[in-house]
C-alpha cells in the first residue's frame, strides 16, 4: 500500500535530529512499556511480524506522519488485538477486562526471555523451485501498486538493477501479512539483494552511488 | 513501574492509555509484568552496540575472522554469542578507502538488534528514512561527517529479514592496539554508516 511509511526519497523533513551518540533511546517510560508489550504479545504467536508491520502502516498518512514512533507501535498493537478479539474497544477504553480472555498459543515467561530472544525467528525456508536469477543478472522491478502490505518500496518500482546476492528462500512478507491466523500457510520465495545505480533511481539528484534493496523473486518482471 | 509520588505530575493521555492497556493485558493473563520488565532490562542493559564493537574489533585484528564475517556473517557473529531476534540473517558490508556503506530501513526501522541493540530515535525518524537512499552525504553531514572526495556511497535498504552491519575502516595502527582498545574505538554510528 502506498502509505506514508514508504519514505525513501521523500524530501522536506529537514535535518536529522537527536544525532548525538548519547541521545536517549526512549523519550519516556511509556515508550519502553509499549516496546515490551509489543514484544510480549508478538511472542504469543497471535500474529506474525509482517502482520504487525502491516498494522502499523495502515494508518491515515497524515496521522502516521504526525505520530511518534511508539505511538504508531501502540496503535498497531491495539489494532492487532482488536482484530483477533483478544480485547474489545470497551476494554481498551477502560483498561478493565469485560469478556473472558481467549486462549493463546504461547505465553512468554520472564525466565524464557533471554532464550527466546537469542533464538529469534529465522525466515529461511525451502523453496519449491530453483532460483530464476543468479549474481550479475539484470532484473527490472515490476510496476505494481498493491493495496495490501508489500516490501517493495515505491522508489525502485519499474527500475532496472542487477542481482548482487542470492539469499536463499525466505518467507514472502507480502503473502505472510495477509492471513489472520498464525502460523499462516507460509509461502517461501527466493530472496535477492539487488544493486541499483543511484542515477537510475534518482537521476542526477543524488549523492549515493548505488542503492541495494532486498527483493523477493515475484517483484521482478 | 516506578513513580515518584513526592512530585506528582498529571499523566499525559498516552501515558494513561498505555497504563490502561498494560493492566488490561495483565488482568487477562496475556502478559506477565515480570516478562515486560525482563524485556526492557534486556535492551536497556544487556544487548547494545558493545556487541557489535566486539565483532568489528575482532575482524580488524583477525583476517581469518574478517573473511568468515564477510562470507557468513550470521555464523561468524553467532560464534561470539550474538544471535536471535532481528539478527537471524546477518550481512556485513565492508568499508574501503574507495567505498563507504550506510544502512537504512526506509519502510520502518529494521536494525540488527543482537549486535546494536534497539535503534536510536533518529534511525526511526522520517528525516533519516527519507533522506538516506537519495542523499546519504546529506545524512552524514547532519552527523557532522564528510567523506573524502571520490569515495562512493553504497546504501543498503533493509526491506526483508536480512540485517546489515557496516565494518568500518580499521585504524592504521590496529595491529599495535589491544582488542579491548579497538572495541572502545568502534562507534554505533560507524556500524550503521552515518559516521566513519
Interface residues (C-beta under 8 A of the other chain):
Chain A: X5 X6 X7 X8 X9 X10 X11 X13 X14 X15 X16 X17 X18 X19 X21 X23 X24 X25 X27 X28 X29 X30 X32 X33 X34 X35 X36 X37 X39 X40 X41 X44 X53 X56 X57 X65 X69 X71 X74 X77 X78 X86 X87 X91 X92 X93 X94 X95 X96 X97 X101 X104 X107 X108 X109 X110 X113 X114 X116 X117 X118 X119 X120 X121 X122 X123 X124 X151 X152 X153 X155 X165 X167 X170 X171 X173 X191 X193 X198 X201 X202 X205 X206 X207 X208 X209 X210 X211 X212 X213 X214 X215 X216
Chain B: X1 X14 X15 X17 X18 X19 X20 X21 X22 X23 X24 X25 X27 X28 X29 X30 X31 X32 X34 X35 X36 X37 X38 X39 X40 X42 X43 X44 X47 X83 X84 X85 X86 X87 X88 X89 X91 X104 X106 X107 X108 X109 X114 X117 X118 X119 X120 X121 X122 X124 X125 X126 X127 X128 X129 X130 X131 X132 X133 X134 X135 X136 X137 X138 X139 X142 X143 X144 X152 X153 X154 X155 X156 X157 X158 X159 X160 X161 X162 X187 X188 X189 X194
